[in-house]
Amino acid sequence: MAKEKFDNKKSVDKTKNNLLEEKVINIGRVTKVTQGGRHFRFSATVAVGNRKGIVGIGTGKANEVPEAIKKALQAANKNVVKVSLVDNRTIPHEATGKVGRAVVLVKPAKEGRGIIAGGAARAVLELAGVKDIVAKSLGSNTQVNVAKATLNALISQRTKEHIAELRGKKVEEL
């Protein structure tokens, strides 16, 4: 069972990748104009997750749409991270994630509120397993950057237990 370390110091077991759901966030057509005419290629962005705290995003480019999606899936499976959840339904605290000019604000919500988010942010949050959350896109609305910014906001979450461990204290002492 191979385990891999990530930037946010959380490891994810790579043997569970076959249980991940996938959602296509964006498919873009890129045109290259040459002397012989126009050449079309496709780029795809895909999010994967198990709805239990594991989520990843990947992009792929190819001459055909199915190939681009396949490459994006492979990239997303390599980039899965574990997300901190409280009671398996919401996040510990408010946070913002930034990628390029896209800024996403995520806030915890009361039980039964649901996922209040749109577009790419909603797809990432659903696959991460968050059930009650409020998310707002504040900057650019580029779907790829909004999805990555949402993931960055989720990665930045810290639980009380993690903060106590970093400070060398018990949770009760905080």
Secondary structure by P-SEA (a helix, b strand, c coil): cbbbbccccccccccccccbbbbbcbbbbbbbbccccbbbbbbbbbbbbcccccccccccccccaaaaaaaaaaaaaabbbbbbbcccccccccbbbbcccbbbbbbbbccccccccccaaaaaaaaaccccbbbbbcccccaaaaaaaaaaaaaacccaaaaaaaaccccccc
